[in-house]
């Protein structure tokens, strides 16, 4: 293109704001649209509405340079952009399928804006949607409400993200590959132009294939986690060293060592939702998805293993149990599908008292943890007079905990649900400790 591409972002959650900020850092001018006034104001004042490593500093720097701004007006985003990325949420319905209400609303707003514009725009779905959504849902909506024809009057494509919360900026800058599913060459070329500075492979596929690549990737990784958790549970009963087992499995180049760390299960906005959505899609097609169903079932039960191990050490009724970590993983404040919620609920139902501490997730945890959960502002406050502790999230400040950190507990009982503590040293010091996956 003779002039720099202008980029629009609709939806400023993890995917939208991280992608928009990283595009702006590449040198593009970016305008972000959202329907929530508070989020728009926060972004324009350099305050990300979500916690993500490095995002606050990056956003502040970009605002100073005039590279990024936010607005409530979708028409403003569309009129000032050449390529518009749809990054809205796709929450789960009760049956596991995804709810496209936010995609629908954003698409209609974009289409209405297109109606009064003569210039060619390219619309790109970046939200995680099931195969067929871009072609069979987004495209008809755009055409119906704009009065224009996809491939003639505007471009359309699907460009999934592969970002890990906590490492999202790093992942954006260093992708293993980029997937572009466009309806035609012009759409593909427009999207590919944005990524021309990247050296990784760019896959040129149709939209449904791009959508399936994203879903299949997350489903496979989630299944891998459930698999190693089942092997850990078996190893615990059979005297096998799960770390050596995982290392042995991962040494096989057909498998790799990634995602072979046992724990209390996966959570977050992606894996649980995406596996359930893919399974629901399979069911709607009359196809069995037993592997996916099993992965979901295993993950639902895995957090309860921490409670079972604790009950092997103490009677938990009326005891105060401290949860070290609440977010579903470190370096994020995301509480969606967090194992801590299941653990706390089980403990409360069994008559225990539950307290929790997380370095960044307290604000979201207060809204999502079971009623009756108490919240602390430090590890010291959390552990003081606690009857037992469960390490739920492997934050760095928890990994380095020593005996001195547990000295003020009422009774020194710990369950390591992430296998990160120096459990041998703690055990030798007289603490009662159970480690998920370790033989009794």
C-alpha positions, 0 to 999 in steps of 0.5 A: 500500500502507498499509505500505512495501513490503519488498524481498528480493533473492536473489543478491548479484552485480552485479545483486543487490547494486547493485539491493538497495542502490539500492532501500534508498537509495530508502527500502525495507527490503531483505534480501539472500539468498545461499548463500555465507557469505563474501559474506553476512559481507562485505555485513553488514560493509559490504564489497561482494564485487564492485567497483562505483563508489560501492557501498562507501560506499553500502552502508556508509551503508545499513547504518548506517541499518538499511536493508539486511542479508544472510542465508544463509536464503532463508526469512528473505528470503521471510518478511520481504519483499513483493516478492522479486527473483531475481538469480542468475547464468545462466552459459553452457553449452558450446553457448552456451545458458544454465544455469538451475541457479542460477535453479532452486535459488533458485526452489525455495528460494523456493517451499518458503518460500512453502509455509508463508506465508499472505500474498501475495508477488510473485516477480520474475525480474531475472536475464537469461533467455531468453524463456519462462523466467519463464512456462514454467520459474520459474512451474511450479517455484514452483507445484509446490514451494509447492503454490500457484497463481501469480496467485491465491496469489502474484504473478509477473513479470519486470523486466530490468536495464539496468545498465552495470558501472562505472556501475551505480548511476548507471544504476539511478537514471537509467534510459531506461525500466523494463520490467515483464513481469507475469502479471497486473495485481496483479503488475504493480501491485505491481512498478510501486509500487516504481518510482513515484518514477521519471519515465521510461516504464514498459513494461507487457508480458508476461514473454516480451516483457520477457525478449526486450527485454533480450536484443535490447538487448544483442545489438543493442549487441554487434552495433553494436560488432562492426560498428564494429570491422570498419569500423575494420579496413577503414579501417586498410587503406584510409586512412580516418579511423575517428574521422571515420567513426564521427562521421559514422555517429553523426550520423545520428539513426537510428543515434546515436553510442553504442557506435561506438568501435572497440577490442579487442572487448567482454567482461564478463558480459552481451554475450558470454553474451547474444549466444551465448544468443540465437543458441543459442535461435534455433538450437533453434527452427530459425531462423538467427541469422547476424547474431548468429553473425557478431557473436560471430565478429568479437568473438572475433578482434578482440583478436588485431588488437592482437597482429597490430599489435604483430608489425608493430613487433617480433619478440615471441618472448622479449620481455616484453609489458606489458598496460595493463589486464586487466578487460574495461572500466574501473571494474570488476574483472570479468574475464569474457570480457575481451579481455586473456585472449585477447591474453595467451594469443596472446602466450604461445603465440607465445613472448612473456613477458606482464606485466599491471597493472590498478588494481582487477582483479588479484585476479580476474585472477590466477584467470582470466589464462593460466598464465605471466602475471605481475602488477604493482602499478603502471604504473611497475613494469609498464613498467620494462624492458618490450619493448612495451606494449599498452593493453587497458583504457581506465582514466583513469590510462592515458589520461593517460600521457605520454612520461615514463611510457614512459621506462624501457621497454627499447624504446619500442613501444606498441599502443593497442587503445582509441584513447585515447593521444595517439599523435601526440605519442608518435610525434613523440617517437620512440616506435613506436606502432600504433593499432587502426583507424589507417592504417599 
